[in-house]
Amino acid sequence: MEKPFLRVMSADQAREFLRIFGPLSTEEVSLEDALFRVLSQPITAPEDIPGFNRSTMDGFAVRAADTFGASESSPALFRVVGEVLMGEIRDVTVKRGDAVRIWTGGALPVECDAVVMVEHTEQHDDVTLEVLKAVAPFENVVRKGEDFRQGETLLSPGSRLRPQDLGLLAAMGCLSVRVYKKPTVAVISSGDEICPVDQTPPPGCVRDINRYTLSAMISEAFARPVWVGIAVDELEAISGAIERGVREADAVVISGGSSMGSRDLVIEAVQRSAGGQVLFHGVNVSPGKPLILASAALKPVFGLPGHPVSAMVCLEQFVVPLIRRLEGENTLMPFLRPTVEAVLSRNVPS
């Protein structure tokens, strides 16, 4: 059968085809297992955080107005009427000119609205305190509900959970969270010239690099690679490998056999699969032009070039965005990587 020419499209046009494939179903996971998973439902605050006015300094809780005008040359005199220990709410009456010793994180007595840092005080005895600097209302205080108000949306669906997000969920008392399932991606290497890495390649053959680079990149995208095997350049072998990949995983990646040679059989193998359909063949990227995206049993099947660098470029630019969609993120782009602008010092041949 004569092969058609590649109909090359832009990278953005190619990525639009990824919208065909939506996110996977959801599951409930413990907070310990939720890192880098994607939320499937919003998280709202069940209560104010913090639930009380909290000191941010070691010092003395006071009424701010009682300190106005205080300075080192003219300190304000206070009477110490108690102490707030960590983890307690003290029911202490604070009158004008009274102060209560407090520690960082402690709950302010109801009548107090500021904290004087201990560095700005001099205590002469157990009950006599001089304040050497005025404080404004709610200075050195985190107010009740300042972080989050009850009912406020904290995290939206499609958010990928970072370590600080898990801390936030812990502060809310969440023991588990509903997320999208982690995708599995079947990895297939194809070609008569490919041999396992633990073998000495016969003349004209090479070890299987793509199995390891592509699997590592899939793991880096927070998905799980599933190794299917090496398929020789025979239609039955490639068809069988793709069918097995479709059965065992949420997406399939096969490297090699995506170009226009007589032994590049991926397109024909996909078309033989149940519901097999080629969505596009050819993208205007270099390296990686002969990329294939197909669908089999309503699952995405990518045919990548066999050259390791070309395969990695295609996986980064097209498979990773697909993984992100399966994971529940609404994006068509790969993860951002650090970049550096540079000017070549010499010509580099293509």
C-alpha positions as CSV (number, residue, x, y, z in Angstrom):
1,M,0.0,0.0,0.0
2,E,1.4,3.4,-1.0
3,K,1.8,5.7,2.0
4,P,0.4,9.3,1.8
5,F,2.6,12.3,2.3
6,L,2.6,13.9,5.8
7,R,0.1,16.7,6.1
8,V,2.1,18.9,8.5
9,M,0.3,21.2,10.9
10,S,1.5,23.7,13.5
11,A,2.2,22.6,17.0
12,D,-0.8,24.7,18.3
13,Q,-3.1,23.0,15.8
14,A,-1.9,19.6,16.8
15,R,-2.4,20.3,20.5
16,E,-6.1,21.3,19.8
17,F,-6.7,17.6,19.0
18,L,-5.8,16.8,22.6
19,R,-9.2,18.3,23.7
20,I,-10.8,15.2,22.4
21,F,-9.5,13.4,25.5
22,G,-10.9,14.5,28.8
23,P,-9.8,13.8,32.4
24,L,-10.0,10.4,34.0
25,S,-12.4,9.5,36.7
26,T,-11.8,10.5,40.3
27,E,-10.8,8.8,43.6
28,E,-10.4,9.7,47.2
29,V,-6.8,9.6,48.5
30,S,-5.3,10.3,51.9
31,L,-3.5,13.6,52.5
32,E,-0.2,11.6,52.6
33,D,-0.8,10.4,49.0
34,A,-2.1,13.7,47.6
35,L,1.1,15.4,46.6
36,F,1.0,16.7,43.0
37,R,-2.4,15.1,42.4
38,V,-5.1,17.3,40.8
39,L,-8.2,18.3,42.7
40,S,-11.5,17.3,41.2
41,Q,-13.7,19.5,43.5
42,P,-13.3,22.8,45.3
43,I,-12.1,23.1,48.8
44,T,-13.8,25.7,51.0
45,A,-12.8,26.8,54.5
46,P,-15.1,25.1,57.1
47,E,-14.1,27.7,59.7
48,D,-12.1,30.9,60.2
49,I,-8.4,30.5,60.1
50,P,-7.0,31.5,62.5
51,G,-9.9,31.0,64.8
52,F,-8.7,33.7,67.2
53,N,-6.6,36.9,67.3
54,R,-3.1,35.5,67.5
55,S,0.1,37.1,68.6
56,T,3.1,37.2,66.1
57,M,5.6,38.2,68.8
58,D,6.7,37.4,72.3
59,G,5.6,40.3,74.4
60,F,2.6,41.8,76.2
61,A,-1.0,42.0,75.0
62,V,-2.4,45.5,75.6
63,R,-5.1,47.9,74.4
64,A,-3.2,49.9,71.7
65,A,-4.8,53.2,72.8
66,D,-3.1,52.9,76.2
67,T,0.3,53.0,74.5
68,F,-0.2,56.2,72.5
69,G,2.5,58.7,73.1
70,A,4.8,56.2,74.8
71,S,8.6,56.5,74.2
72,E,11.9,55.7,75.8
73,S,12.0,59.2,77.3
74,S,8.3,59.0,78.4
75,P,7.3,55.4,78.9
76,A,3.7,54.2,79.5
77,L,3.2,52.4,82.8
78,F,1.2,49.1,82.8
79,R,0.1,46.6,85.4
80,V,0.7,42.9,84.4
81,V,-2.5,41.0,85.3
82,G,-1.6,37.5,83.9
83,E,-0.1,35.4,81.3
84,V,-1.5,33.5,78.2
85,L,0.2,30.1,77.8
86,M,0.4,28.4,74.4
87,G,-2.7,26.4,73.5
88,E,-5.1,28.1,75.9
89,I,-7.8,30.8,75.8
90,R,-7.5,32.9,78.9
91,D,-10.7,34.4,80.4
92,V,-8.9,37.3,81.9
93,T,-10.4,40.8,82.4
94,V,-8.1,43.5,81.0
95,K,-8.8,47.0,82.1
96,R,-7.3,50.3,81.0
97,G,-3.5,50.2,81.7
98,D,-3.4,46.5,82.1
99,A,-1.1,44.1,80.2
100,V,-1.0,40.3,79.8
101,R,2.3,38.4,79.0
102,I,1.9,36.5,75.7
103,W,4.0,34.3,73.5
104,T,4.3,34.0,69.7
105,G,1.1,32.2,68.5
106,G,-0.8,32.8,71.7
107,A,-4.5,33.9,71.7
108,L,-5.1,37.5,72.7
109,P,-7.5,38.2,75.5
110,V,-10.8,39.6,74.2
111,E,-10.2,43.2,75.4
112,C,-6.7,43.4,73.9
113,D,-6.0,44.5,70.3
114,A,-2.2,44.7,70.0
115,V,1.0,43.2,71.2
116,V,4.1,45.2,72.4
117,M,7.3,43.3,71.6
118,V,9.2,42.3,74.7
119,E,12.2,44.3,73.3
120,H,10.2,47.5,73.7
121,T,9.4,47.0,77.4
122,E,11.1,47.0,80.8
123,Q,9.6,44.9,83.6
124,H,10.5,46.2,87.1
125,D,8.7,43.4,89.0
126,D,6.0,40.8,88.5
127,V,3.3,43.4,88.1
128,T,5.0,46.6,86.9
129,L,5.8,47.1,83.2
130,E,7.1,50.1,81.3
131,V,6.2,50.3,77.5
132,L,8.9,52.2,75.6
133,K,7.2,52.4,72.2
134,A,3.6,52.9,71.1
135,V,1.8,50.3,69.0
136,A,-1.1,50.7,66.5
137,P,-4.3,48.7,66.8
138,F,-3.6,45.0,65.7
139,E,0.1,45.6,65.5
140,N,2.0,42.3,65.9
141,V,-1.4,40.4,65.6
142,V,-2.9,38.1,63.1
143,R,-6.6,38.7,63.3
144,K,-9.3,36.1,63.4
145,G,-10.1,34.9,59.9
146,E,-7.2,36.9,58.4
147,D,-5.8,33.9,56.5
148,F,-9.2,32.5,55.4
149,R,-12.9,33.2,56.2
150,Q,-15.4,30.4,56.7
151,G,-16.9,29.4,53.4
152,E,-14.1,31.0,51.3
153,T,-12.8,28.9,48.4
154,L,-9.3,27.8,49.1
155,L,-8.4,25.6,46.2
156,S,-10.3,25.2,42.9
157,P,-10.8,22.1,40.8
158,G,-7.9,21.5,38.5
159,S,-5.4,22.7,41.1
160,R,-2.3,20.5,41.4
161,L,-1.5,20.0,45.0
162,R,1.8,21.4,46.2
163,P,3.4,20.8,49.7
164,Q,2.0,24.1,51.0
165,D,-1.4,23.1,49.7
166,L,-1.3,20.0,51.8
167,G,-0.4,22.1,54.8
168,L,-3.4,24.2,54.1
169,L,-5.6,21.2,53.9
170,A,-4.2,19.9,57.2
171,A,-5.1,23.3,58.8
172,M,-8.6,22.7,57.6
173,G,-8.7,19.3,59.2
174,C,-8.9,17.4,55.9
175,L,-7.7,13.8,56.2
176,S,-8.5,12.9,52.5
177,V,-9.2,14.7,49.3
178,R,-10.9,13.8,46.0
179,V,-8.6,14.0,43.0
180,Y,-8.4,12.7,39.4
181,K,-6.8,9.3,39.0
182,K,-3.2,9.1,38.0
183,P,-2.9,8.1,34.3
184,T,-1.0,5.1,33.1
185,V,0.9,5.3,29.9
186,A,1.9,2.2,27.9
187,V,5.5,2.5,26.4
188,I,6.4,0.5,23.3
189,S,9.7,0.5,21.4
190,S,9.6,-0.7,17.8
191,G,12.1,-1.6,15.2
192,D,14.2,-4.6,14.1
193,E,17.3,-2.7,15.1
194,I,16.3,-2.3,18.8
195,C,17.6,-4.7,21.4
196,P,17.4,-4.8,25.2
197,V,20.0,-2.8,27.1
198,D,21.4,-6.0,28.8
199,Q,22.4,-7.4,25.4
200,T,25.4,-6.6,23.2
201,P,23.8,-5.1,20.0
202,P,24.5,-7.1,16.8
203,P,26.0,-5.2,13.9
204,G,23.5,-2.5,12.8
205,C,21.5,-2.6,16.0
206,V,21.3,-0.3,19.0
207,R,20.2,-0.7,22.6
208,D,16.7,0.5,23.6
209,I,17.2,4.0,24.8
210,N,13.6,5.3,24.4
211,R,12.2,2.8,26.9
212,Y,14.1,4.6,29.7
213,T,14.0,8.2,28.6
214,L,10.3,8.2,27.8
215,S,9.3,6.3,30.9
216,A,11.3,8.7,33.1
217,M,9.6,11.7,31.4
218,I,6.2,10.1,32.0
219,S,7.0,9.6,35.6
220,E,8.2,13.2,35.8
221,A,4.8,14.3,34.5
222,F,3.2,12.5,37.5
223,A,1.9,9.6,35.5
224,R,2.8,5.9,35.7
225,P,4.7,4.2,32.7
226,V,3.7,0.7,31.8
227,W,6.3,-1.2,29.8
228,V,4.8,-3.3,27.0
229,G,7.9,-4.4,25.2
230,I,9.9,-4.2,21.9
231,A,7.9,-4.8,18.7
232,V,9.7,-5.9,15.6
233,D,8.9,-4.3,12.2
234,E,6.0,-6.6,11.4
235,L,2.4,-5.4,11.3
236,E,1.1,-8.2,13.6
237,A,3.7,-7.5,16.2
238,I,3.1,-3.7,16.3
239,S,-0.7,-4.2,16.2
240,G,-0.5,-6.6,19.1
241,A,1.7,-4.3,21.1
242,I,-0.7,-1.4,20.6
243,E,-3.7,-3.5,21.5
244,R,-2.1,-4.7,24.7
245,G,-1.1,-1.1,25.5
246,V,-4.7,0.1,25.0
247,R,-6.0,-2.7,27.3
248,E,-3.5,-2.0,30.1
249,A,-3.2,1.7,30.1
250,D,-5.0,5.0,29.7
251,A,-2.7,6.1,26.8
252,V,-0.1,4.5,24.5
253,V,3.3,5.8,23.3
254,I,5.2,3.9,20.6
255,S,8.5,5.1,19.4
256,G,9.7,4.2,15.9
257,G,7.7,3.5,12.8
258,S,6.0,6.9,12.6
259,S,7.8,8.1,9.4
260,M,7.1,7.3,5.8
261,G,9.4,4.3,5.2
262,S,8.2,0.9,4.0
263,R,8.7,-0.5,7.4
264,D,7.0,2.3,9.3
265,L,3.8,0.5,10.2
266,V,2.3,2.4,13.1
267,I,-0.5,4.1,11.1
268,E,-1.6,0.8,9.5
269,A,-1.4,-1.0,12.9
270,V,-3.6,1.7,14.6
271,Q,-6.2,1.5,11.8
272,R,-6.5,-2.2,12.3
273,S,-7.4,-1.7,16.0
274,A,-10.9,-1.6,17.2
275,G,-12.2,1.9,16.6
276,G,-8.7,2.9,15.4
277,Q,-8.5,6.4,13.9
278,V,-5.6,8.6,12.9
279,L,-6.2,12.1,14.0
280,F,-3.1,13.7,12.5
281,H,0.3,12.7,11.1
282,G,3.0,15.4,10.9
283,V,3.7,18.5,13.0
284,N,5.8,21.5,12.2
285,V,8.5,20.9,14.8
286,S,12.1,20.0,14.5
287,P,13.1,17.4,15.6
288,G,9.9,15.4,15.6
289,K,8.1,16.2,12.4
290,P,6.5,12.7,11.8
291,L,4.5,12.6,15.0
292,I,1.3,10.6,15.0
293,L,-1.7,11.1,17.2
294,A,-4.4,8.4,16.9
295,S,-7.3,7.1,18.9
296,A,-8.0,3.4,19.6
297,A,-10.8,2.3,21.9
298,L,-11.3,6.0,22.7
299,K,-7.8,6.1,24.1
300,P,-4.9,8.3,22.8
301,V,-2.1,6.6,20.9
302,F,1.0,8.5,20.0
303,G,3.5,7.4,17.4
304,L,6.8,9.1,18.1
305,P,9.9,9.1,15.9
306,G,12.5,6.5,16.8
307,H,15.4,9.0,17.2
308,P,15.8,9.5,21.0
309,V,16.0,13.3,20.9
310,S,13.1,13.5,18.5
311,A,11.0,11.2,20.7
312,M,11.8,13.2,23.8
313,V,10.9,16.5,22.1
314,C,7.5,15.1,20.9
315,L,6.8,13.6,24.3
316,E,7.5,16.8,26.1
317,Q,5.5,19.0,23.7
318,F,2.5,16.8,23.0
319,V,2.3,13.7,25.3
320,V,2.9,15.7,28.5
321,P,0.0,18.1,27.8
322,L,-2.2,15.1,27.1
323,I,-1.1,13.6,30.5
324,R,-1.9,16.9,32.2
325,R,-5.4,16.8,30.7
326,L,-6.0,13.2,31.8
327,E,-4.8,14.2,35.3
328,G,-7.5,17.0,35.4
329,E,-5.6,20.1,34.5
330,N,-7.2,22.4,31.9
331,T,-4.2,23.1,29.8
332,L,-2.7,22.2,26.4
333,M,0.9,23.1,27.3
334,P,3.9,21.1,28.8
335,F,5.3,22.0,32.2
336,L,7.5,25.1,32.2
337,R,11.2,24.5,32.4
338,P,13.9,27.0,33.3
339,T,15.3,28.6,30.2
340,V,18.4,30.7,29.4
341,E,18.8,33.1,26.5
342,A,22.1,32.7,24.7
343,V,23.8,33.7,21.5
344,L,25.7,31.1,19.5
345,S,29.4,31.7,19.2
346,R,29.7,29.7,16.0
347,N,27.5,28.3,13.2
348,V,25.7,25.0,14.0
349,P,24.7,22.9,11.0
350,S,21.2,21.6,11.0
